[in-house]
Amino acid sequence: MVDIHDAPPWREPVQARSRARVAAILEAARTLIVEKNTTEVKITEVAQRASIPVGSLYQFFPSRSALVYRLCELEMMPIDAALADGLSRVGTLDDLAAGVEKQMRNGLATVRARPCLIVLLNCAGTDPAIRAANFRNTNANAERLAKRLKTLVRHPSRAPAVEALALLICHLWSDVIRLCLMLEDERRSNEIVTQYAGMLSRHLAGLDRR
């Protein structure tokens, strides 16, 4: 069982040959997960698809959980980078509130363009490695958001509320994305994003006035 507070260990490659081998392993896992529409892929299958010995795979990823966890990290990176870039461009709370819906729509579009990430998110309820990766990712983004919010909110006493709101925003954002992915009606998913973004915007815009 994977503890949501801990990242399953894996070995970072150093040499160019090792980096190429790890890249092949991750790409093989990504392809199999999409083909099978599940993260329940066998290490032997991944090694065979990557054309490497099973023992070589275990040198870098000692378990399936470690492999899935690392893949989650990589798949989420474009969304994390977009959030960091968006926060760097914000000058006021009103700017942040106004940009929430655009940020969410861009994030949803990014997820929809990444078939492996869609499967990973859909399997979050049953795969402990994905839950752990999502938990750590949510916390990291919440810390990033809270740090930026604290520079915009003029009252130091609001810090606990800012931290709680940032964590709530990031946690619920993941749930909203998963809900939108489950809906076949794109109109409904767009309306859900609009409503959620509207709620966040109102909270953010009024944060400094409470």
LINFEN-V569334 format. One record per residue. N is the residue number from 1. SS is DSSP state (@ for helix, = for strand, . for the rest). Layout:
N:SS
N:SS
//
This chain:
1:.
2:.
3:.
4:.
5:.
6:.
7:.
8:.
9:.
10:=
11:.
12:.
13:.
14:.
15:.
16:@
17:@
18:@
19:@
20:@
21:@
22:@
23:@
24:@
25:@
26:@
27:@
28:@
29:@
30:@
31:@
32:@
33:@
34:@
35:@
36:@
37:.
38:.
39:.
40:.
41:.
42:.
43:@
44:@
45:@
46:@
47:@
48:@
49:@
50:@
51:.
52:.
53:.
54:@
55:@
56:@
57:@
58:@
59:@
60:@
61:=
62:.
63:.
64:@
65:@
66:@
67:@
68:@
69:@
70:@
71:@
72:@
73:@
74:@
75:@
76:@
77:@
78:@
79:@
80:@
81:@
82:@
83:@
84:@
85:@
86:@
87:@
88:@
89:.
90:.
91:.
92:.
93:@
94:@
95:@
96:@
97:@
98:@
99:@
100:@
101:@
102:@
103:@
104:@
105:@
106:@
107:@
108:@
109:@
110:@
111:@
112:@
113:.
114:.
115:@
116:@
117:@
118:@
119:@
120:@
121:@
122:@
123:.
124:.
125:.
126:.
127:.
128:@
129:@
130:@
131:@
132:@
133:@
134:@
135:@
136:@
137:@
138:@
139:@
140:@
141:@
142:@
143:@
144:@
145:@
146:@
147:@
148:@
149:@
150:@
151:@
152:@
153:.
154:.
155:.
156:@
157:@
158:@
159:@
160:@
161:@
162:@
163:@
164:@
165:@
166:@
167:@
168:@
169:@
170:@
171:@
172:@
173:@
174:@
175:@
176:@
177:@
178:@
179:@
180:@
181:@
182:@
183:.
184:.
185:.
186:@
187:@
188:@
189:@
190:@
191:@
192:@
193:@
194:@
195:@
196:@
197:@
198:@
199:@
200:@
201:@
202:@
203:@
204:@
205:@
206:@
207:@
208:@
209:@
210:.
//
